[in-house]
Amino acid sequence: AIFAIVIGVLGMAILLLLVNPLSAWLTLASFIGYAFIYTGYLKHATPQNIVIGGLSGAMPPLLGWAAVTGTIEPGALILVLIIFAWTPPHFWALAIHRKDEYAKSGVPMLPVTHGEFVTKVHIIVYTVMLIAASVLPFFTGMSSWLYLGSALALGIGFLVWSILLMVRPRPTTAMDTFKY
């Protein structure tokens, strides 16, 4: 615990003094969100833990953007949105594969509390949301046609795995979806 406190304080000092205050405070908020709110409470309190806690995991693009520019801009928020939309379907696929382990540990993951069917529906819905979010960089002028084509191809690939998980699951489909 002492080591964690020391490197946390040093990290904050470096960000405050050598980078900028905005990146320091955003990093601190992200750390508090992940370490205390998500890990300390939400992870064991709600089956929506991945959705709510996913915001902390989606913060690195915003932290980097703020470190370089000293601002919060729509482009950075779009990148956060992409990772935020990707996190639930990615980890719910793993949660389906490890459902029994989550049940034994008492972590209320969606497949444990609401069943696999409901989880698979959520995976498909969030994957569609991910595809919509992932094309925003093109439509806002942040990226090129190459990006758009790649984002759509990869998004459709993820959607195919999500649909296979729903309609033709095999013992490896959940992990295959997770790995995609």
Biotite code that builds the C-alpha atoms (Angstrom):
import biotite.structure as struc

atoms = struc.array([
    struc.Atom([0.000, 0.000, 0.000], chain_id="A", res_id=1, res_name="ALA", atom_name="CA", element="C"),
    struc.Atom([2.839, 2.376, 0.806], chain_id="A", res_id=2, res_name="ILE", atom_name="CA", element="C"),
    struc.Atom([4.453, 1.741, -2.588], chain_id="A", res_id=3, res_name="PHE", atom_name="CA", element="C"),
    struc.Atom([1.146, 2.465, -4.340], chain_id="A", res_id=4, res_name="ALA", atom_name="CA", element="C"),
    struc.Atom([0.700, 5.710, -2.426], chain_id="A", res_id=5, res_name="ILE", atom_name="CA", element="C"),
    struc.Atom([4.268, 6.822, -3.158], chain_id="A", res_id=6, res_name="VAL", atom_name="CA", element="C"),
    struc.Atom([4.057, 6.195, -6.912], chain_id="A", res_id=7, res_name="ILE", atom_name="CA", element="C"),
    struc.Atom([0.574, 7.732, -7.001], chain_id="A", res_id=8, res_name="GLY", atom_name="CA", element="C"),
    struc.Atom([1.791, 10.923, -5.343], chain_id="A", res_id=9, res_name="VAL", atom_name="CA", element="C"),
    struc.Atom([4.886, 11.022, -7.555], chain_id="A", res_id=10, res_name="LEU", atom_name="CA", element="C"),
    struc.Atom([2.767, 10.477, -10.660], chain_id="A", res_id=11, res_name="GLY", atom_name="CA", element="C"),
    struc.Atom([0.421, 13.300, -9.681], chain_id="A", res_id=12, res_name="MET", atom_name="CA", element="C"),
    struc.Atom([3.380, 15.587, -8.986], chain_id="A", res_id=13, res_name="ALA", atom_name="CA", element="C"),
    struc.Atom([4.915, 14.825, -12.380], chain_id="A", res_id=14, res_name="ILE", atom_name="CA", element="C"),
    struc.Atom([1.630, 15.462, -14.164], chain_id="A", res_id=15, res_name="LEU", atom_name="CA", element="C"),
    struc.Atom([0.946, 18.675, -12.232], chain_id="A", res_id=16, res_name="LEU", atom_name="CA", element="C"),
    struc.Atom([4.441, 20.128, -12.553], chain_id="A", res_id=17, res_name="LEU", atom_name="CA", element="C"),
    struc.Atom([5.720, 18.798, -15.880], chain_id="A", res_id=18, res_name="LEU", atom_name="CA", element="C"),
    struc.Atom([2.603, 18.187, -17.970], chain_id="A", res_id=19, res_name="VAL", atom_name="CA", element="C"),
    struc.Atom([-0.512, 20.173, -17.011], chain_id="A", res_id=20, res_name="ASN", atom_name="CA", element="C"),
    struc.Atom([-3.115, 20.324, -14.251], chain_id="A", res_id=21, res_name="PRO", atom_name="CA", element="C"),
    struc.Atom([-5.974, 19.103, -16.461], chain_id="A", res_id=22, res_name="LEU", atom_name="CA", element="C"),
    struc.Atom([-4.261, 15.800, -17.255], chain_id="A", res_id=23, res_name="SER", atom_name="CA", element="C"),
    struc.Atom([-3.355, 15.390, -13.583], chain_id="A", res_id=24, res_name="ALA", atom_name="CA", element="C"),
    struc.Atom([-6.908, 15.900, -12.317], chain_id="A", res_id=25, res_name="TRP", atom_name="CA", element="C"),
    struc.Atom([-8.424, 13.716, -15.042], chain_id="A", res_id=26, res_name="LEU", atom_name="CA", element="C"),
    struc.Atom([-5.931, 10.970, -14.192], chain_id="A", res_id=27, res_name="THR", atom_name="CA", element="C"),
    struc.Atom([-6.789, 11.248, -10.511], chain_id="A", res_id=28, res_name="LEU", atom_name="CA", element="C"),
    struc.Atom([-10.514, 11.082, -11.276], chain_id="A", res_id=29, res_name="ALA", atom_name="CA", element="C"),
    struc.Atom([-9.958, 8.032, -13.472], chain_id="A", res_id=30, res_name="SER", atom_name="CA", element="C"),
    struc.Atom([-7.892, 6.356, -10.747], chain_id="A", res_id=31, res_name="PHE", atom_name="CA", element="C"),
    struc.Atom([-10.531, 7.047, -8.090], chain_id="A", res_id=32, res_name="ILE", atom_name="CA", element="C"),
    struc.Atom([-13.240, 5.799, -10.436], chain_id="A", res_id=33, res_name="GLY", atom_name="CA", element="C"),
    struc.Atom([-11.420, 2.558, -11.129], chain_id="A", res_id=34, res_name="TYR", atom_name="CA", element="C"),
    struc.Atom([-9.729, 1.759, -7.824], chain_id="A", res_id=35, res_name="ALA", atom_name="CA", element="C"),
    struc.Atom([-12.421, 2.843, -5.422], chain_id="A", res_id=36, res_name="PHE", atom_name="CA", element="C"),
    struc.Atom([-15.774, 3.199, -7.166], chain_id="A", res_id=37, res_name="ILE", atom_name="CA", element="C"),
    struc.Atom([-15.496, 0.269, -9.601], chain_id="A", res_id=38, res_name="TYR", atom_name="CA", element="C"),
    struc.Atom([-13.165, -2.177, -7.838], chain_id="A", res_id=39, res_name="THR", atom_name="CA", element="C"),
    struc.Atom([-14.143, -1.277, -4.295], chain_id="A", res_id=40, res_name="GLY", atom_name="CA", element="C"),
    struc.Atom([-17.898, -1.134, -4.806], chain_id="A", res_id=41, res_name="TYR", atom_name="CA", element="C"),
    struc.Atom([-19.525, -1.557, -8.227], chain_id="A", res_id=42, res_name="LEU", atom_name="CA", element="C"),
    struc.Atom([-17.750, -4.749, -9.250], chain_id="A", res_id=43, res_name="LYS", atom_name="CA", element="C"),
    struc.Atom([-19.558, -6.620, -6.481], chain_id="A", res_id=44, res_name="HIS", atom_name="CA", element="C"),
    struc.Atom([-22.751, -4.524, -6.352], chain_id="A", res_id=45, res_name="ALA", atom_name="CA", element="C"),
    struc.Atom([-24.381, -4.602, -9.781], chain_id="A", res_id=46, res_name="THR", atom_name="CA", element="C"),
    struc.Atom([-24.472, -6.689, -12.967], chain_id="A", res_id=47, res_name="PRO", atom_name="CA", element="C"),
    struc.Atom([-23.930, -3.410, -14.834], chain_id="A", res_id=48, res_name="GLN", atom_name="CA", element="C"),
    struc.Atom([-20.458, -3.205, -13.269], chain_id="A", res_id=49, res_name="ASN", atom_name="CA", element="C"),
    struc.Atom([-18.725, -3.540, -16.638], chain_id="A", res_id=50, res_name="ILE", atom_name="CA", element="C"),
    struc.Atom([-20.777, -0.731, -18.175], chain_id="A", res_id=51, res_name="VAL", atom_name="CA", element="C"),
    struc.Atom([-20.269, 1.722, -15.339], chain_id="A", res_id=52, res_name="ILE", atom_name="CA", element="C"),
    struc.Atom([-16.660, 0.747, -14.618], chain_id="A", res_id=53, res_name="GLY", atom_name="CA", element="C"),
    struc.Atom([-15.858, 0.770, -18.315], chain_id="A", res_id=54, res_name="GLY", atom_name="CA", element="C"),
    struc.Atom([-15.609, 4.541, -18.276], chain_id="A", res_id=55, res_name="LEU", atom_name="CA", element="C"),
    struc.Atom([-12.406, 4.430, -16.233], chain_id="A", res_id=56, res_name="SER", atom_name="CA", element="C"),
    struc.Atom([-10.927, 1.910, -18.636], chain_id="A", res_id=57, res_name="GLY", atom_name="CA", element="C"),
    struc.Atom([-11.886, 4.102, -21.589], chain_id="A", res_id=58, res_name="ALA", atom_name="CA", element="C"),
    struc.Atom([-10.114, 7.195, -20.261], chain_id="A", res_id=59, res_name="MET", atom_name="CA", element="C"),
    struc.Atom([-6.548, 6.787, -21.652], chain_id="A", res_id=60, res_name="PRO", atom_name="CA", element="C"),
    struc.Atom([-7.261, 8.558, -24.970], chain_id="A", res_id=61, res_name="PRO", atom_name="CA", element="C"),
    struc.Atom([-8.700, 11.537, -23.086], chain_id="A", res_id=62, res_name="LEU", atom_name="CA", element="C"),
    struc.Atom([-5.780, 11.545, -20.650], chain_id="A", res_id=63, res_name="LEU", atom_name="CA", element="C"),
    struc.Atom([-3.270, 11.524, -23.508], chain_id="A", res_id=64, res_name="GLY", atom_name="CA", element="C"),
    struc.Atom([-5.175, 14.201, -25.418], chain_id="A", res_id=65, res_name="TRP", atom_name="CA", element="C"),
    struc.Atom([-5.339, 16.401, -22.321], chain_id="A", res_id=66, res_name="ALA", atom_name="CA", element="C"),
    struc.Atom([-1.627, 15.837, -21.638], chain_id="A", res_id=67, res_name="ALA", atom_name="CA", element="C"),
    struc.Atom([-0.670, 16.966, -25.144], chain_id="A", res_id=68, res_name="VAL", atom_name="CA", element="C"),
    struc.Atom([-3.197, 19.772, -25.727], chain_id="A", res_id=69, res_name="THR", atom_name="CA", element="C"),
    struc.Atom([-4.267, 20.837, -22.246], chain_id="A", res_id=70, res_name="GLY", atom_name="CA", element="C"),
    struc.Atom([-7.889, 20.649, -23.409], chain_id="A", res_id=71, res_name="THR", atom_name="CA", element="C"),
    struc.Atom([-10.877, 18.342, -23.581], chain_id="A", res_id=72, res_name="ILE", atom_name="CA", element="C"),
    struc.Atom([-12.121, 18.262, -27.150], chain_id="A", res_id=73, res_name="GLU", atom_name="CA", element="C"),
    struc.Atom([-14.854, 16.314, -28.991], chain_id="A", res_id=74, res_name="PRO", atom_name="CA", element="C"),
    struc.Atom([-12.290, 14.138, -30.770], chain_id="A", res_id=75, res_name="GLY", atom_name="CA", element="C"),
    struc.Atom([-10.931, 12.879, -27.473], chain_id="A", res_id=76, res_name="ALA", atom_name="CA", element="C"),
    struc.Atom([-14.438, 12.175, -26.194], chain_id="A", res_id=77, res_name="LEU", atom_name="CA", element="C"),
    struc.Atom([-15.203, 10.187, -29.360], chain_id="A", res_id=78, res_name="ILE", atom_name="CA", element="C"),
    struc.Atom([-12.173, 7.992, -28.696], chain_id="A", res_id=79, res_name="LEU", atom_name="CA", element="C"),
    struc.Atom([-13.362, 7.457, -25.121], chain_id="A", res_id=80, res_name="VAL", atom_name="CA", element="C"),
    struc.Atom([-16.821, 6.565, -26.453], chain_id="A", res_id=81, res_name="LEU", atom_name="CA", element="C"),
    struc.Atom([-15.377, 3.924, -28.779], chain_id="A", res_id=82, res_name="ILE", atom_name="CA", element="C"),
    struc.Atom([-13.543, 2.143, -25.966], chain_id="A", res_id=83, res_name="ILE", atom_name="CA", element="C"),
    struc.Atom([-16.507, 2.608, -23.616], chain_id="A", res_id=84, res_name="PHE", atom_name="CA", element="C"),
    struc.Atom([-18.846, 0.946, -26.159], chain_id="A", res_id=85, res_name="ALA", atom_name="CA", element="C"),
    struc.Atom([-16.351, -1.869, -26.820], chain_id="A", res_id=86, res_name="TRP", atom_name="CA", element="C"),
    struc.Atom([-15.778, -2.814, -23.180], chain_id="A", res_id=87, res_name="THR", atom_name="CA", element="C"),
    struc.Atom([-19.159, -4.407, -22.270], chain_id="A", res_id=88, res_name="PRO", atom_name="CA", element="C"),
    struc.Atom([-19.562, -6.775, -25.236], chain_id="A", res_id=89, res_name="PRO", atom_name="CA", element="C"),
    struc.Atom([-15.910, -7.768, -25.001], chain_id="A", res_id=90, res_name="HIS", atom_name="CA", element="C"),
    struc.Atom([-16.016, -8.634, -21.295], chain_id="A", res_id=91, res_name="PHE", atom_name="CA", element="C"),
    struc.Atom([-19.542, -10.076, -21.307], chain_id="A", res_id=92, res_name="TRP", atom_name="CA", element="C"),
    struc.Atom([-18.320, -12.684, -23.810], chain_id="A", res_id=93, res_name="ALA", atom_name="CA", element="C"),
    struc.Atom([-15.596, -13.616, -21.314], chain_id="A", res_id=94, res_name="LEU", atom_name="CA", element="C"),
    struc.Atom([-18.180, -13.597, -18.510], chain_id="A", res_id=95, res_name="ALA", atom_name="CA", element="C"),
    struc.Atom([-20.293, -16.119, -20.425], chain_id="A", res_id=96, res_name="ILE", atom_name="CA", element="C"),
    struc.Atom([-17.262, -18.383, -20.773], chain_id="A", res_id=97, res_name="HIS", atom_name="CA", element="C"),
    struc.Atom([-16.377, -17.989, -17.083], chain_id="A", res_id=98, res_name="ARG", atom_name="CA", element="C"),
    struc.Atom([-19.950, -17.823, -15.762], chain_id="A", res_id=99, res_name="LYS", atom_name="CA", element="C"),
    struc.Atom([-19.517, -20.611, -13.201], chain_id="A", res_id=100, res_name="ASP", atom_name="CA", element="C"),
    struc.Atom([-16.374, -19.020, -11.799], chain_id="A", res_id=101, res_name="GLU", atom_name="CA", element="C"),
    struc.Atom([-18.095, -15.639, -11.460], chain_id="A", res_id=102, res_name="TYR", atom_name="CA", element="C"),
    struc.Atom([-21.054, -17.322, -9.739], chain_id="A", res_id=103, res_name="ALA", atom_name="CA", element="C"),
    struc.Atom([-18.765, -19.062, -7.232], chain_id="A", res_id=104, res_name="LYS", atom_name="CA", element="C"),
    struc.Atom([-16.864, -15.840, -6.520], chain_id="A", res_id=105, res_name="SER", atom_name="CA", element="C"),
    struc.Atom([-20.029, -13.842, -5.919], chain_id="A", res_id=106, res_name="GLY", atom_name="CA", element="C"),
    struc.Atom([-19.299, -11.268, -8.640], chain_id="A", res_id=107, res_name="VAL", atom_name="CA", element="C"),
    struc.Atom([-22.707, -10.388, -10.144], chain_id="A", res_id=108, res_name="PRO", atom_name="CA", element="C"),
    struc.Atom([-21.787, -10.510, -13.807], chain_id="A", res_id=109, res_name="MET", atom_name="CA", element="C"),
    struc.Atom([-24.697, -10.229, -16.244], chain_id="A", res_id=110, res_name="LEU", atom_name="CA", element="C"),
    struc.Atom([-24.698, -13.910, -17.347], chain_id="A", res_id=111, res_name="PRO", atom_name="CA", element="C"),
    struc.Atom([-24.871, -14.967, -13.686], chain_id="A", res_id=112, res_name="VAL", atom_name="CA", element="C"),
    struc.Atom([-27.671, -12.599, -12.673], chain_id="A", res_id=113, res_name="THR", atom_name="CA", element="C"),
    struc.Atom([-29.751, -12.430, -15.868], chain_id="A", res_id=114, res_name="HIS", atom_name="CA", element="C"),
    struc.Atom([-28.742, -15.501, -17.844], chain_id="A", res_id=115, res_name="GLY", atom_name="CA", element="C"),
    struc.Atom([-26.882, -16.069, -21.066], chain_id="A", res_id=116, res_name="GLU", atom_name="CA", element="C"),
    struc.Atom([-29.719, -15.084, -23.411], chain_id="A", res_id=117, res_name="PHE", atom_name="CA", element="C"),
    struc.Atom([-30.089, -11.602, -21.905], chain_id="A", res_id=118, res_name="VAL", atom_name="CA", element="C"),
    struc.Atom([-26.304, -11.208, -21.921], chain_id="A", res_id=119, res_name="THR", atom_name="CA", element="C"),
    struc.Atom([-26.098, -12.190, -25.586], chain_id="A", res_id=120, res_name="LYS", atom_name="CA", element="C"),
    struc.Atom([-28.797, -9.657, -26.476], chain_id="A", res_id=121, res_name="VAL", atom_name="CA", element="C"),
    struc.Atom([-26.799, -7.003, -24.603], chain_id="A", res_id=122, res_name="HIS", atom_name="CA", element="C"),
    struc.Atom([-23.640, -8.048, -26.460], chain_id="A", res_id=123, res_name="ILE", atom_name="CA", element="C"),
    struc.Atom([-25.360, -7.562, -29.815], chain_id="A", res_id=124, res_name="ILE", atom_name="CA", element="C"),
    struc.Atom([-26.877, -4.199, -28.822], chain_id="A", res_id=125, res_name="VAL", atom_name="CA", element="C"),
    struc.Atom([-23.570, -2.865, -27.510], chain_id="A", res_id=126, res_name="TYR", atom_name="CA", element="C"),
    struc.Atom([-21.727, -4.151, -30.578], chain_id="A", res_id=127, res_name="THR", atom_name="CA", element="C"),
    struc.Atom([-24.116, -2.171, -32.800], chain_id="A", res_id=128, res_name="VAL", atom_name="CA", element="C"),
    struc.Atom([-23.473, 0.864, -30.588], chain_id="A", res_id=129, res_name="MET", atom_name="CA", element="C"),
    struc.Atom([-19.735, 0.220, -30.960], chain_id="A", res_id=130, res_name="LEU", atom_name="CA", element="C"),
    struc.Atom([-20.007, 0.199, -34.741], chain_id="A", res_id=131, res_name="ILE", atom_name="CA", element="C"),
    struc.Atom([-21.916, 3.495, -34.655], chain_id="A", res_id=132, res_name="ALA", atom_name="CA", element="C"),
    struc.Atom([-19.336, 5.047, -32.324], chain_id="A", res_id=133, res_name="ALA", atom_name="CA", element="C"),
    struc.Atom([-16.397, 3.717, -34.310], chain_id="A", res_id=134, res_name="SER", atom_name="CA", element="C"),
    struc.Atom([-17.413, 5.529, -37.503], chain_id="A", res_id=135, res_name="VAL", atom_name="CA", element="C"),
    struc.Atom([-17.649, 8.912, -35.753], chain_id="A", res_id=136, res_name="LEU", atom_name="CA", element="C"),
    struc.Atom([-13.954, 9.735, -36.313], chain_id="A", res_id=137, res_name="PRO", atom_name="CA", element="C"),
    struc.Atom([-14.581, 9.580, -40.061], chain_id="A", res_id=138, res_name="PHE", atom_name="CA", element="C"),
    struc.Atom([-17.765, 11.632, -39.980], chain_id="A", res_id=139, res_name="PHE", atom_name="CA", element="C"),
    struc.Atom([-16.189, 14.306, -37.783], chain_id="A", res_id=140, res_name="THR", atom_name="CA", element="C"),
    struc.Atom([-13.138, 14.669, -40.011], chain_id="A", res_id=141, res_name="GLY", atom_name="CA", element="C"),
    struc.Atom([-10.677, 12.972, -37.671], chain_id="A", res_id=142, res_name="MET", atom_name="CA", element="C"),
    struc.Atom([-9.857, 10.151, -40.080], chain_id="A", res_id=143, res_name="SER", atom_name="CA", element="C"),
    struc.Atom([-9.849, 8.979, -43.676], chain_id="A", res_id=144, res_name="SER", atom_name="CA", element="C"),
    struc.Atom([-11.757, 6.511, -45.839], chain_id="A", res_id=145, res_name="TRP", atom_name="CA", element="C"),
    struc.Atom([-9.168, 3.877, -44.938], chain_id="A", res_id=146, res_name="LEU", atom_name="CA", element="C"),
    struc.Atom([-10.129, 4.244, -41.290], chain_id="A", res_id=147, res_name="TYR", atom_name="CA", element="C"),
    struc.Atom([-13.842, 4.094, -42.110], chain_id="A", res_id=148, res_name="LEU", atom_name="CA", element="C"),
    struc.Atom([-13.417, 0.904, -44.120], chain_id="A", res_id=149, res_name="GLY", atom_name="CA", element="C"),
    struc.Atom([-11.293, -0.678, -41.407], chain_id="A", res_id=150, res_name="SER", atom_name="CA", element="C"),
    struc.Atom([-13.671, 0.343, -38.613], chain_id="A", res_id=151, res_name="ALA", atom_name="CA", element="C"),
    struc.Atom([-16.666, -1.035, -40.500], chain_id="A", res_id=152, res_name="LEU", atom_name="CA", element="C"),
    struc.Atom([-14.914, -4.295, -41.407], chain_id="A", res_id=153, res_name="ALA", atom_name="CA", element="C"),
    struc.Atom([-13.744, -4.879, -37.847], chain_id="A", res_id=154, res_name="LEU", atom_name="CA", element="C"),
    struc.Atom([-17.098, -3.813, -36.386], chain_id="A", res_id=155, res_name="GLY", atom_name="CA", element="C"),
    struc.Atom([-19.002, -6.135, -38.701], chain_id="A", res_id=156, res_name="ILE", atom_name="CA", element="C"),
    struc.Atom([-16.587, -8.931, -37.776], chain_id="A", res_id=157, res_name="GLY", atom_name="CA", element="C"),
    struc.Atom([-17.332, -8.366, -34.097], chain_id="A", res_id=158, res_name="PHE", atom_name="CA", element="C"),
    struc.Atom([-21.052, -8.298, -34.858], chain_id="A", res_id=159, res_name="LEU", atom_name="CA", element="C"),
    struc.Atom([-20.800, -11.605, -36.718], chain_id="A", res_id=160, res_name="VAL", atom_name="CA", element="C"),
    struc.Atom([-19.109, -13.197, -33.695], chain_id="A", res_id=161, res_name="TRP", atom_name="CA", element="C"),
    struc.Atom([-21.778, -11.686, -31.430], chain_id="A", res_id=162, res_name="SER", atom_name="CA", element="C"),
    struc.Atom([-24.561, -13.115, -33.588], chain_id="A", res_id=163, res_name="ILE", atom_name="CA", element="C"),
    struc.Atom([-22.843, -16.513, -33.756], chain_id="A", res_id=164, res_name="LEU", atom_name="CA", element="C"),
    struc.Atom([-22.666, -16.445, -29.964], chain_id="A", res_id=165, res_name="LEU", atom_name="CA", element="C"),
    struc.Atom([-26.440, -15.939, -29.935], chain_id="A", res_id=166, res_name="MET", atom_name="CA", element="C"),
    struc.Atom([-27.604, -18.305, -32.674], chain_id="A", res_id=167, res_name="VAL", atom_name="CA", element="C"),
    struc.Atom([-24.899, -20.972, -33.025], chain_id="A", res_id=168, res_name="ARG", atom_name="CA", element="C"),
    struc.Atom([-22.877, -21.123, -29.849], chain_id="A", res_id=169, res_name="PRO", atom_name="CA", element="C"),
    struc.Atom([-20.204, -23.770, -29.516], chain_id="A", res_id=170, res_name="ARG", atom_name="CA", element="C"),
    struc.Atom([-18.007, -24.360, -26.492], chain_id="A", res_id=171, res_name="PRO", atom_name="CA", element="C"),
    struc.Atom([-15.389, -21.947, -27.882], chain_id="A", res_id=172, res_name="THR", atom_name="CA", element="C"),
    struc.Atom([-17.649, -19.228, -29.322], chain_id="A", res_id=173, res_name="THR", atom_name="CA", element="C"),
    struc.Atom([-17.687, -17.042, -26.189], chain_id="A", res_id=174, res_name="ALA", atom_name="CA", element="C"),
    struc.Atom([-13.885, -17.026, -26.006], chain_id="A", res_id=175, res_name="MET", atom_name="CA", element="C"),
    struc.Atom([-13.602, -16.533, -29.761], chain_id="A", res_id=176, res_name="ASP", atom_name="CA", element="C"),
    struc.Atom([-15.864, -13.482, -29.431], chain_id="A", res_id=177, res_name="THR", atom_name="CA", element="C"),
    struc.Atom([-13.821, -12.227, -26.473], chain_id="A", res_id=178, res_name="PHE", atom_name="CA", element="C"),
    struc.Atom([-10.549, -12.667, -28.387], chain_id="A", res_id=179, res_name="LYS", atom_name="CA", element="C"),
    struc.Atom([-11.896, -10.858, -31.449], chain_id="A", res_id=180, res_name="TYR", atom_name="CA", element="C"),
])
